[in-house]
Amino acid sequence: MRDGISLARRQVPVVTLVMTEFLPQGDFVARASGMPGIPRVEIPAVAGTEDAHMVDVAEALAPLLLQALQECAQASA
């Protein structure tokens, strides 16, 4: 979260990846940093799972990441 906020402050289009169980902490850090609207994509925990599952998760998240980055870039243009 903090790295994404640091980059966003430098006008770099950014989307932070936040694991499901850390969403409340991510929200807190974003608000406390004065950037409550920083784009975030929720990701499930994949540690210890099969490679095929990680590929499935990555394929499902890729369009969300691209869309969020495009929206971020358009907003800063």
HTML snippet that shows the backbone in 3Dmol.js (N, CA, C, O; Angstrom):
<script src="https://3Dmol.org/build/3Dmol-min.js"></script>
<div id="view" style="width:600px;height:400px;position:relative"></div>
<script>
const pdb = `
ATOM      1  N   MET A   1       0.813  -1.174   0.000  1.00  0.00           N
ATOM      2  CA  MET A   1       0.000   0.000   0.000  1.00  0.00           C
ATOM      3  C   MET A   1       0.866   1.250   0.000  1.00  0.00           C
ATOM      4  O   MET A   1       0.665   2.164  -0.800  1.00  0.00           O
ATOM      5  N   ARG A   2       1.821   1.274   0.901  1.00  0.00           N
ATOM      6  CA  ARG A   2       2.639   2.478   1.040  1.00  0.00           C
ATOM      7  C   ARG A   2       3.472   2.749  -0.215  1.00  0.00           C
ATOM      8  O   ARG A   2       3.658   3.905  -0.597  1.00  0.00           O
ATOM      9  N   ASP A   3       3.970   1.701  -0.849  1.00  0.00           N
ATOM     10  CA  ASP A   3       4.728   1.904  -2.091  1.00  0.00           C
ATOM     11  C   ASP A   3       3.823   2.477  -3.171  1.00  0.00           C
ATOM     12  O   ASP A   3       4.222   3.388  -3.896  1.00  0.00           O
ATOM     13  N   GLY A   4       2.612   1.953  -3.283  1.00  0.00           N
ATOM     14  CA  GLY A   4       1.667   2.472  -4.265  1.00  0.00           C
ATOM     15  C   GLY A   4       1.321   3.924  -4.006  1.00  0.00           C
ATOM     16  O   GLY A   4       1.224   4.716  -4.943  1.00  0.00           O
ATOM     17  N   ILE A   5       1.134   4.283  -2.742  1.00  0.00           N
ATOM     18  CA  ILE A   5       0.831   5.662  -2.379  1.00  0.00           C
ATOM     19  C   ILE A   5       2.003   6.566  -2.732  1.00  0.00           C
ATOM     20  O   ILE A   5       1.819   7.666  -3.252  1.00  0.00           O
ATOM     21  N   SER A   6       3.198   6.093  -2.446  1.00  0.00           N
ATOM     22  CA  SER A   6       4.397   6.883  -2.767  1.00  0.00           C
ATOM     23  C   SER A   6       4.491   7.145  -4.267  1.00  0.00           C
ATOM     24  O   SER A   6       4.798   8.262  -4.682  1.00  0.00           O
ATOM     25  N   LEU A   7       4.232   6.138  -5.071  1.00  0.00           N
ATOM     26  CA  LEU A   7       4.273   6.307  -6.529  1.00  0.00           C
ATOM     27  C   LEU A   7       3.148   7.216  -7.012  1.00  0.00           C
ATOM     28  O   LEU A   7       3.363   8.063  -7.879  1.00  0.00           O
ATOM     29  N   ALA A   8       1.960   7.046  -6.460  1.00  0.00           N
ATOM     30  CA  ALA A   8       0.821   7.873  -6.876  1.00  0.00           C
ATOM     31  C   ALA A   8       1.092   9.344  -6.585  1.00  0.00           C
ATOM     32  O   ALA A   8       0.685  10.219  -7.350  1.00  0.00           O
ATOM     33  N   ARG A   9       1.767   9.609  -5.496  1.00  0.00           N
ATOM     34  CA  ARG A   9       2.107  11.005  -5.175  1.00  0.00           C
ATOM     35  C   ARG A   9       3.073  11.604  -6.185  1.00  0.00           C
ATOM     36  O   ARG A   9       3.169  12.825  -6.308  1.00  0.00           O
ATOM     37  N   ARG A  10       3.784  10.753  -6.903  1.00  0.00           N
ATOM     38  CA  ARG A  10       4.702  11.211  -7.954  1.00  0.00           C
ATOM     39  C   ARG A  10       4.021  11.208  -9.317  1.00  0.00           C
ATOM     40  O   ARG A  10       4.680  11.303 -10.353  1.00  0.00           O
ATOM     41  N   GLN A  11       2.699  11.099  -9.305  1.00  0.00           N
ATOM     42  CA  GLN A  11       1.887  11.113 -10.524  1.00  0.00           C
ATOM     43  C   GLN A  11       2.113   9.891 -11.411  1.00  0.00           C
ATOM     44  O   GLN A  11       1.889   9.958 -12.619  1.00  0.00           O
ATOM     45  N   VAL A  12       2.554   8.777 -10.830  1.00  0.00           N
ATOM     46  CA  VAL A  12       2.706   7.528 -11.569  1.00  0.00           C
ATOM     47  C   VAL A  12       1.386   6.766 -11.455  1.00  0.00           C
ATOM     48  O   VAL A  12       0.918   6.527 -10.342  1.00  0.00           O
ATOM     49  N   PRO A  13       0.774   6.379 -12.579  1.00  0.00           N
ATOM     50  CA  PRO A  13      -0.447   5.569 -12.493  1.00  0.00           C
ATOM     51  C   PRO A  13      -0.152   4.274 -11.732  1.00  0.00           C
ATOM     52  O   PRO A  13       0.789   3.553 -12.064  1.00  0.00           O
ATOM     53  N   VAL A  14      -0.946   3.993 -10.732  1.00  0.00           N
ATOM     54  CA  VAL A  14      -0.661   2.841  -9.878  1.00  0.00           C
ATOM     55  C   VAL A  14      -1.960   2.175  -9.437  1.00  0.00           C
ATOM     56  O   VAL A  14      -2.988   2.822  -9.239  1.00  0.00           O
ATOM     57  N   VAL A  15      -1.870   0.872  -9.293  1.00  0.00           N
ATOM     58  CA  VAL A  15      -2.942   0.078  -8.711  1.00  0.00           C
ATOM     59  C   VAL A  15      -2.283  -0.811  -7.670  1.00  0.00           C
ATOM     60  O   VAL A  15      -1.321  -1.519  -7.971  1.00  0.00           O
ATOM     61  N   THR A  16      -2.794  -0.776  -6.455  1.00  0.00           N
ATOM     62  CA  THR A  16      -2.213  -1.608  -5.413  1.00  0.00           C
ATOM     63  C   THR A  16      -2.938  -2.945  -5.364  1.00  0.00           C
ATOM     64  O   THR A  16      -4.148  -3.022  -5.577  1.00  0.00           O
ATOM     65  N   LEU A  17      -2.189  -3.976  -5.084  1.00  0.00           N
ATOM     66  CA  LEU A  17      -2.753  -5.307  -4.908  1.00  0.00           C
ATOM     67  C   LEU A  17      -2.846  -5.563  -3.418  1.00  0.00           C
ATOM     68  O   LEU A  17      -1.854  -5.458  -2.697  1.00  0.00           O
ATOM     69  N   VAL A  18      -4.045  -5.899  -2.959  1.00  0.00           N
ATOM     70  CA  VAL A  18      -4.257  -6.106  -1.528  1.00  0.00           C
ATOM     71  C   VAL A  18      -4.931  -7.457  -1.336  1.00  0.00           C
ATOM     72  O   VAL A  18      -5.995  -7.723  -1.895  1.00  0.00           O
ATOM     73  N   MET A  19      -4.292  -8.303  -0.533  1.00  0.00           N
ATOM     74  CA  MET A  19      -4.890  -9.601  -0.239  1.00  0.00           C
ATOM     75  C   MET A  19      -6.178  -9.400   0.557  1.00  0.00           C
ATOM     76  O   MET A  19      -6.288  -8.482   1.370  1.00  0.00           O
ATOM     77  N   THR A  20      -7.128 -10.262   0.310  1.00  0.00           N
ATOM     78  CA  THR A  20      -8.453 -10.166   0.904  1.00  0.00           C
ATOM     79  C   THR A  20      -8.397  -9.912   2.406  1.00  0.00           C
ATOM     80  O   THR A  20      -9.100  -9.034   2.907  1.00  0.00           O
ATOM     81  N   GLU A  21      -7.584 -10.656   3.120  1.00  0.00           N
ATOM     82  CA  GLU A  21      -7.569 -10.519   4.576  1.00  0.00           C
ATOM     83  C   GLU A  21      -6.931  -9.211   5.055  1.00  0.00           C
ATOM     84  O   GLU A  21      -7.030  -8.870   6.234  1.00  0.00           O
ATOM     85  N   PHE A  22      -6.279  -8.480   4.149  1.00  0.00           N
ATOM     86  CA  PHE A  22      -5.649  -7.212   4.521  1.00  0.00           C
ATOM     87  C   PHE A  22      -6.392  -5.993   3.990  1.00  0.00           C
ATOM     88  O   PHE A  22      -5.883  -4.875   4.083  1.00  0.00           O
ATOM     89  N   LEU A  23      -7.587  -6.188   3.434  1.00  0.00           N
ATOM     90  CA  LEU A  23      -8.354  -5.054   2.917  1.00  0.00           C
ATOM     91  C   LEU A  23      -8.626  -3.984   3.983  1.00  0.00           C
ATOM     92  O   LEU A  23      -8.459  -2.798   3.700  1.00  0.00           O
ATOM     93  N   PRO A  24      -9.039  -4.365   5.195  1.00  0.00           N
ATOM     94  CA  PRO A  24      -9.273  -3.323   6.203  1.00  0.00           C
ATOM     95  C   PRO A  24      -8.002  -2.515   6.518  1.00  0.00           C
ATOM     96  O   PRO A  24      -8.069  -1.295   6.671  1.00  0.00           O
ATOM     97  N   GLN A  25      -6.865  -3.179   6.614  1.00  0.00           N
ATOM     98  CA  GLN A  25      -5.619  -2.466   6.869  1.00  0.00           C
ATOM     99  C   GLN A  25      -5.256  -1.570   5.689  1.00  0.00           C
ATOM    100  O   GLN A  25      -4.778  -0.453   5.887  1.00  0.00           O
ATOM    101  N   GLY A  26      -5.476  -2.043   4.473  1.00  0.00           N
ATOM    102  CA  GLY A  26      -5.202  -1.249   3.288  1.00  0.00           C
ATOM    103  C   GLY A  26      -6.068  -0.004   3.247  1.00  0.00           C
ATOM    104  O   GLY A  26      -5.599   1.078   2.893  1.00  0.00           O
ATOM    105  N   ASP A  27      -7.333  -0.161   3.610  1.00  0.00           N
ATOM    106  CA  ASP A  27      -8.231   0.992   3.661  1.00  0.00           C
ATOM    107  C   ASP A  27      -7.748   2.003   4.694  1.00  0.00           C
ATOM    108  O   ASP A  27      -7.761   3.209   4.447  1.00  0.00           O
ATOM    109  N   PHE A  28      -7.322   1.503   5.851  1.00  0.00           N
ATOM    110  CA  PHE A  28      -6.836   2.388   6.910  1.00  0.00           C
ATOM    111  C   PHE A  28      -5.600   3.160   6.451  1.00  0.00           C
ATOM    112  O   PHE A  28      -5.520   4.375   6.635  1.00  0.00           O
ATOM    113  N   VAL A  29      -4.641   2.458   5.854  1.00  0.00           N
ATOM    114  CA  VAL A  29      -3.408   3.107   5.400  1.00  0.00           C
ATOM    115  C   VAL A  29      -3.725   4.142   4.327  1.00  0.00           C
ATOM    116  O   VAL A  29      -3.153   5.232   4.333  1.00  0.00           O
ATOM    117  N   ALA A  30      -4.624   3.815   3.409  1.00  0.00           N
ATOM    118  CA  ALA A  30      -4.991   4.751   2.344  1.00  0.00           C
ATOM    119  C   ALA A  30      -5.617   6.013   2.934  1.00  0.00           C
ATOM    120  O   ALA A  30      -5.254   7.124   2.547  1.00  0.00           O
ATOM    121  N   ARG A  31      -6.553   5.851   3.865  1.00  0.00           N
ATOM    122  CA  ARG A  31      -7.186   7.015   4.495  1.00  0.00           C
ATOM    123  C   ARG A  31      -6.172   7.824   5.302  1.00  0.00           C
ATOM    124  O   ARG A  31      -6.136   9.051   5.216  1.00  0.00           O
ATOM    125  N   ALA A  32      -5.356   7.132   6.081  1.00  0.00           N
ATOM    126  CA  ALA A  32      -4.373   7.815   6.931  1.00  0.00           C
ATOM    127  C   ALA A  32      -3.345   8.567   6.095  1.00  0.00           C
ATOM    128  O   ALA A  32      -2.781   9.561   6.553  1.00  0.00           O
ATOM    129  N   SER A  33      -3.100   8.108   4.889  1.00  0.00           N
ATOM    130  CA  SER A  33      -2.134   8.758   4.002  1.00  0.00           C
ATOM    131  C   SER A  33      -2.769   9.860   3.162  1.00  0.00           C
ATOM    132  O   SER A  33      -2.092  10.517   2.370  1.00  0.00           O
ATOM    133  N   GLY A  34      -4.058  10.055   3.338  1.00  0.00           N
ATOM    134  CA  GLY A  34      -4.750  11.092   2.572  1.00  0.00           C
ATOM    135  C   GLY A  34      -5.072  10.693   1.154  1.00  0.00           C
ATOM    136  O   GLY A  34      -5.344  11.553   0.316  1.00  0.00           O
ATOM    137  N   MET A  35      -5.048   9.398   0.866  1.00  0.00           N
ATOM    138  CA  MET A  35      -5.362   8.911  -0.489  1.00  0.00           C
ATOM    139  C   MET A  35      -6.387   7.778  -0.422  1.00  0.00           C
ATOM    140  O   MET A  35      -6.110   6.659  -0.853  1.00  0.00           O
ATOM    141  N   PRO A  36      -7.570   8.071   0.117  1.00  0.00           N
ATOM    142  CA  PRO A  36      -8.554   6.995   0.275  1.00  0.00           C
ATOM    143  C   PRO A  36      -9.039   6.393  -1.040  1.00  0.00           C
ATOM    144  O   PRO A  36      -9.554   5.275  -1.054  1.00  0.00           O
ATOM    145  N   GLY A  37      -8.880   7.120  -2.140  1.00  0.00           N
ATOM    146  CA  GLY A  37      -9.365   6.632  -3.427  1.00  0.00           C
ATOM    147  C   GLY A  37      -8.326   5.931  -4.271  1.00  0.00           C
ATOM    148  O   GLY A  37      -8.582   5.635  -5.439  1.00  0.00           O
ATOM    149  N   ILE A  38      -7.148   5.654  -3.707  1.00  0.00           N
ATOM    150  CA  ILE A  38      -6.110   4.987  -4.502  1.00  0.00           C
ATOM    151  C   ILE A  38      -6.675   3.657  -5.024  1.00  0.00           C
ATOM    152  O   ILE A  38      -7.264   2.888  -4.265  1.00  0.00           O
ATOM    153  N   PRO A  39      -6.493   3.400  -6.306  1.00  0.00           N
ATOM    154  CA  PRO A  39      -7.056   2.167  -6.881  1.00  0.00           C
ATOM    155  C   PRO A  39      -6.455   0.918  -6.246  1.00  0.00           C
ATOM    156  O   PRO A  39      -5.245   0.814  -6.046  1.00  0.00           O
ATOM    157  N   ARG A  40      -7.333  -0.016  -5.938  1.00  0.00           N
ATOM    158  CA  ARG A  40      -6.923  -1.289  -5.331  1.00  0.00           C
ATOM    159  C   ARG A  40      -7.612  -2.436  -6.030  1.00  0.00           C
ATOM    160  O   ARG A  40      -8.758  -2.323  -6.466  1.00  0.00           O
ATOM    161  N   VAL A  41      -6.904  -3.535  -6.132  1.00  0.00           N
ATOM    162  CA  VAL A  41      -7.491  -4.771  -6.634  1.00  0.00           C
ATOM    163  C   VAL A  41      -7.278  -5.821  -5.557  1.00  0.00           C
ATOM    164  O   VAL A  41      -6.161  -6.046  -5.091  1.00  0.00           O
ATOM    165  N   GLU A  42      -8.371  -6.453  -5.177  1.00  0.00           N
ATOM    166  CA  GLU A  42      -8.321  -7.488  -4.146  1.00  0.00           C
ATOM    167  C   GLU A  42      -7.811  -8.788  -4.763  1.00  0.00           C
ATOM    168  O   GLU A  42      -8.256  -9.208  -5.831  1.00  0.00           O
ATOM    169  N   ILE A  43      -6.870  -9.410  -4.062  1.00  0.00           N
ATOM    170  CA  ILE A  43      -6.344 -10.693  -4.536  1.00  0.00           C
ATOM    171  C   ILE A  43      -6.494 -11.731  -3.423  1.00  0.00           C
ATOM    172  O   ILE A  43      -6.342 -11.414  -2.244  1.00  0.00           O
ATOM    173  N   PRO A  44      -6.790 -12.959  -3.806  1.00  0.00           N
ATOM    174  CA  PRO A  44      -6.880 -14.013  -2.801  1.00  0.00           C
ATOM    175  C   PRO A  44      -5.479 -14.497  -2.436  1.00  0.00           C
ATOM    176  O   PRO A  44      -4.519 -14.287  -3.177  1.00  0.00           O
ATOM    177  N   ALA A  45      -5.386 -15.138  -1.298  1.00  0.00           N
ATOM    178  CA  ALA A  45      -4.121 -15.761  -0.913  1.00  0.00           C
ATOM    179  C   ALA A  45      -3.873 -16.949  -1.841  1.00  0.00           C
ATOM    180  O   ALA A  45      -4.772 -17.759  -2.068  1.00  0.00           O
ATOM    181  N   VAL A  46      -2.675 -17.053  -2.368  1.00  0.00           N
ATOM    182  CA  VAL A  46      -2.354 -18.165  -3.265  1.00  0.00           C
ATOM    183  C   VAL A  46      -1.141 -18.958  -2.786  1.00  0.00           C
ATOM    184  O   VAL A  46      -0.774 -19.963  -3.394  1.00  0.00           O
ATOM    185  N   ALA A  47      -0.527 -18.514  -1.713  1.00  0.00           N
ATOM    186  CA  ALA A  47       0.652 -19.222  -1.208  1.00  0.00           C
ATOM    187  C   ALA A  47       0.289 -20.667  -0.877  1.00  0.00           C
ATOM    188  O   ALA A  47      -0.728 -20.947  -0.244  1.00  0.00           O
ATOM    189  N   GLY A  48       1.136 -21.554  -1.317  1.00  0.00           N
ATOM    190  CA  GLY A  48       0.933 -22.967  -1.030  1.00  0.00           C
ATOM    191  C   GLY A  48      -0.096 -23.646  -1.915  1.00  0.00           C
ATOM    192  O   GLY A  48      -0.464 -24.794  -1.668  1.00  0.00           O
ATOM    193  N   THR A  49      -0.566 -22.949  -2.947  1.00  0.00           N
ATOM    194  CA  THR A  49      -1.539 -23.570  -3.843  1.00  0.00           C
ATOM    195  C   THR A  49      -0.817 -24.092  -5.085  1.00  0.00           C
ATOM    196  O   THR A  49       0.348 -23.781  -5.330  1.00  0.00           O
ATOM    197  N   GLU A  50      -1.524 -24.871  -5.836  1.00  0.00           N
ATOM    198  CA  GLU A  50      -0.966 -25.441  -7.064  1.00  0.00           C
ATOM    199  C   GLU A  50      -0.672 -24.343  -8.085  1.00  0.00           C
ATOM    200  O   GLU A  50      -1.331 -23.304  -8.102  1.00  0.00           O
ATOM    201  N   ASP A  51       0.315 -24.587  -8.925  1.00  0.00           N
ATOM    202  CA  ASP A  51       0.663 -23.636  -9.978  1.00  0.00           C
ATOM    203  C   ASP A  51      -0.534 -23.317 -10.864  1.00  0.00           C
ATOM    204  O   ASP A  51      -0.729 -22.168 -11.262  1.00  0.00           O
ATOM    205  N   ALA A  52      -1.332 -24.327 -11.171  1.00  0.00           N
ATOM    206  CA  ALA A  52      -2.493 -24.113 -12.039  1.00  0.00           C
ATOM    207  C   ALA A  52      -3.468 -23.128 -11.402  1.00  0.00           C
ATOM    208  O   ALA A  52      -4.074 -22.318 -12.105  1.00  0.00           O
ATOM    209  N   HIS A  53      -3.626 -23.186 -10.093  1.00  0.00           N
ATOM    210  CA  HIS A  53      -4.520 -22.251  -9.406  1.00  0.00           C
ATOM    211  C   HIS A  53      -3.964 -20.828  -9.486  1.00  0.00           C
ATOM    212  O   HIS A  53      -4.716 -19.877  -9.698  1.00  0.00           O
ATOM    213  N   MET A  54      -2.664 -20.686  -9.317  1.00  0.00           N
ATOM    214  CA  MET A  54      -2.047 -19.365  -9.406  1.00  0.00           C
ATOM    215  C   MET A  54      -2.215 -18.782 -10.805  1.00  0.00           C
ATOM    216  O   MET A  54      -2.438 -17.580 -10.953  1.00  0.00           O
ATOM    217  N   VAL A  55      -2.111 -19.618 -11.825  1.00  0.00           N
ATOM    218  CA  VAL A  55      -2.320 -19.166 -13.201  1.00  0.00           C
ATOM    219  C   VAL A  55      -3.767 -18.717 -13.384  1.00  0.00           C
ATOM    220  O   VAL A  55      -4.025 -17.690 -14.011  1.00  0.00           O
ATOM    221  N   ASP A  56      -4.701 -19.475 -12.844  1.00  0.00           N
ATOM    222  CA  ASP A  56      -6.119 -19.102 -12.938  1.00  0.00           C
ATOM    223  C   ASP A  56      -6.384 -17.757 -12.273  1.00  0.00           C
ATOM    224  O   ASP A  56      -7.101 -16.918 -12.818  1.00  0.00           O
ATOM    225  N   VAL A  57      -5.803 -17.555 -11.097  1.00  0.00           N
ATOM    226  CA  VAL A  57      -5.978 -16.292 -10.377  1.00  0.00           C
ATOM    227  C   VAL A  57      -5.368 -15.147 -11.181  1.00  0.00           C
ATOM    228  O   VAL A  57      -5.987 -14.094 -11.332  1.00  0.00           O
ATOM    229  N   ALA A  58      -4.162 -15.348 -11.696  1.00  0.00           N
ATOM    230  CA  ALA A  58      -3.498 -14.298 -12.484  1.00  0.00           C
ATOM    231  C   ALA A  58      -4.309 -13.953 -13.726  1.00  0.00           C
ATOM    232  O   ALA A  58      -4.451 -12.778 -14.064  1.00  0.00           O
ATOM    233  N   GLU A  59      -4.835 -14.947 -14.399  1.00  0.00           N
ATOM    234  CA  GLU A  59      -5.632 -14.696 -15.598  1.00  0.00           C
ATOM    235  C   GLU A  59      -6.932 -13.955 -15.261  1.00  0.00           C
ATOM    236  O   GLU A  59      -7.403 -13.129 -16.044  1.00  0.00           O
ATOM    237  N   ALA A  60      -7.499 -14.253 -14.106  1.00  0.00           N
ATOM    238  CA  ALA A  60      -8.727 -13.567 -13.700  1.00  0.00           C
ATOM    239  C   ALA A  60      -8.446 -12.119 -13.290  1.00  0.00           C
ATOM    240  O   ALA A  60      -9.277 -11.239 -13.514  1.00  0.00           O
ATOM    241  N   LEU A  61      -7.280 -11.872 -12.692  1.00  0.00           N
ATOM    242  CA  LEU A  61      -6.957 -10.533 -12.200  1.00  0.00           C
ATOM    243  C   LEU A  61      -6.391  -9.606 -13.276  1.00  0.00           C
ATOM    244  O   LEU A  61      -6.527  -8.388 -13.168  1.00  0.00           O
ATOM    245  N   ALA A  62      -5.770 -10.153 -14.296  1.00  0.00           N
ATOM    246  CA  ALA A  62      -5.123  -9.317 -15.316  1.00  0.00           C
ATOM    247  C   ALA A  62      -6.071  -8.285 -15.923  1.00  0.00           C
ATOM    248  O   ALA A  62      -5.691  -7.118 -16.019  1.00  0.00           O
ATOM    249  N   PRO A  63      -7.278  -8.650 -16.334  1.00  0.00           N
ATOM    250  CA  PRO A  63      -8.174  -7.630 -16.898  1.00  0.00           C
ATOM    251  C   PRO A  63      -8.548  -6.547 -15.880  1.00  0.00           C
ATOM    252  O   PRO A  63      -8.690  -5.379 -16.240  1.00  0.00           O
ATOM    253  N   LEU A  64      -8.706  -6.929 -14.626  1.00  0.00           N
ATOM    254  CA  LEU A  64      -9.038  -5.948 -13.588  1.00  0.00           C
ATOM    255  C   LEU A  64      -7.894  -4.966 -13.385  1.00  0.00           C
ATOM    256  O   LEU A  64      -8.120  -3.769 -13.210  1.00  0.00           O
ATOM    257  N   LEU A  65      -6.671  -5.472 -13.409  1.00  0.00           N
ATOM    258  CA  LEU A  65      -5.502  -4.612 -13.253  1.00  0.00           C
ATOM    259  C   LEU A  65      -5.365  -3.652 -14.425  1.00  0.00           C
ATOM    260  O   LEU A  65      -5.116  -2.462 -14.233  1.00  0.00           O
ATOM    261  N   LEU A  66      -5.526  -4.161 -15.622  1.00  0.00           N
ATOM    262  CA  LEU A  66      -5.419  -3.309 -16.801  1.00  0.00           C
ATOM    263  C   LEU A  66      -6.495  -2.226 -16.795  1.00  0.00           C
ATOM    264  O   LEU A  66      -6.211  -1.067 -17.096  1.00  0.00           O
ATOM    265  N   GLN A  67      -7.711  -2.595 -16.457  1.00  0.00           N
ATOM    266  CA  GLN A  67      -8.804  -1.619 -16.405  1.00  0.00           C
ATOM    267  C   GLN A  67      -8.517  -0.547 -15.353  1.00  0.00           C
ATOM    268  O   GLN A  67      -8.698   0.641 -15.618  1.00  0.00           O
ATOM    269  N   ALA A  68      -8.075  -0.954 -14.173  1.00  0.00           N
ATOM    270  CA  ALA A  68      -7.798   0.005 -13.109  1.00  0.00           C
ATOM    271  C   ALA A  68      -6.646   0.929 -13.492  1.00  0.00           C
ATOM    272  O   ALA A  68      -6.693   2.123 -13.197  1.00  0.00           O
ATOM    273  N   LEU A  69      -5.618   0.401 -14.141  1.00  0.00           N
ATOM    274  CA  LEU A  69      -4.504   1.244 -14.586  1.00  0.00           C
ATOM    275  C   LEU A  69      -4.941   2.230 -15.658  1.00  0.00           C
ATOM    276  O   LEU A  69      -4.520   3.387 -15.644  1.00  0.00           O
ATOM    277  N   GLN A  70      -5.775   1.788 -16.582  1.00  0.00           N
ATOM    278  CA  GLN A  70      -6.274   2.681 -17.618  1.00  0.00           C
ATOM    279  C   GLN A  70      -7.110   3.800 -17.016  1.00  0.00           C
ATOM    280  O   GLN A  70      -6.986   4.952 -17.430  1.00  0.00           O
ATOM    281  N   GLU A  71      -7.943   3.486 -16.062  1.00  0.00           N
ATOM    282  CA  GLU A  71      -8.765   4.490 -15.394  1.00  0.00           C
ATOM    283  C   GLU A  71      -7.886   5.480 -14.632  1.00  0.00           C
ATOM    284  O   GLU A  71      -8.145   6.684 -14.636  1.00  0.00           O
ATOM    285  N   CYS A  72      -6.861   4.970 -13.989  1.00  0.00           N
ATOM    286  CA  CYS A  72      -5.940   5.815 -13.229  1.00  0.00           C
ATOM    287  C   CYS A  72      -5.189   6.760 -14.176  1.00  0.00           C
ATOM    288  O   CYS A  72      -5.039   7.946 -13.883  1.00  0.00           O
ATOM    289  N   ALA A  73      -4.725   6.234 -15.298  1.00  0.00           N
ATOM    290  CA  ALA A  73      -3.994   7.040 -16.259  1.00  0.00           C
ATOM    291  C   ALA A  73      -4.899   8.115 -16.856  1.00  0.00           C
ATOM    292  O   ALA A  73      -4.461   9.249 -17.049  1.00  0.00           O
ATOM    293  N   GLN A  74      -6.152   7.777 -17.152  1.00  0.00           N
ATOM    294  CA  GLN A  74      -7.095   8.744 -17.710  1.00  0.00           C
ATOM    295  C   GLN A  74      -7.413   9.841 -16.701  1.00  0.00           C
ATOM    296  O   GLN A  74      -7.561  11.006 -17.070  1.00  0.00           O
ATOM    297  N   ALA A  75      -7.518   9.470 -15.440  1.00  0.00           N
ATOM    298  CA  ALA A  75      -7.838  10.450 -14.397  1.00  0.00           C
ATOM    299  C   ALA A  75      -6.703  11.442 -14.193  1.00  0.00           C
ATOM    300  O   ALA A  75      -6.942  12.600 -13.850  1.00  0.00           O
ATOM    301  N   SER A  76      -5.457  10.989 -14.404  1.00  0.00           N
ATOM    302  CA  SER A  76      -4.321  11.868 -14.179  1.00  0.00           C
ATOM    303  C   SER A  76      -3.948  12.651 -15.436  1.00  0.00           C
ATOM    304  O   SER A  76      -3.086  13.528 -15.380  1.00  0.00           O
ATOM    305  N   ALA A  77      -4.585  12.345 -16.570  1.00  0.00           N
ATOM    306  CA  ALA A  77      -4.274  13.048 -17.825  1.00  0.00           C
ATOM    307  C   ALA A  77      -4.976  14.378 -17.915  1.00  0.00           C
ATOM    308  O   ALA A  77      -4.820  15.092 -18.906  1.00  0.00           O
TER     309      ALA A  77
END
`;
const viewer = $3Dmol.createViewer("view");
viewer.addModel(pdb, "pdb");
viewer.setStyle({}, {cartoon: {color: "spectrum"}});
viewer.zoomTo();
viewer.render();
</script>
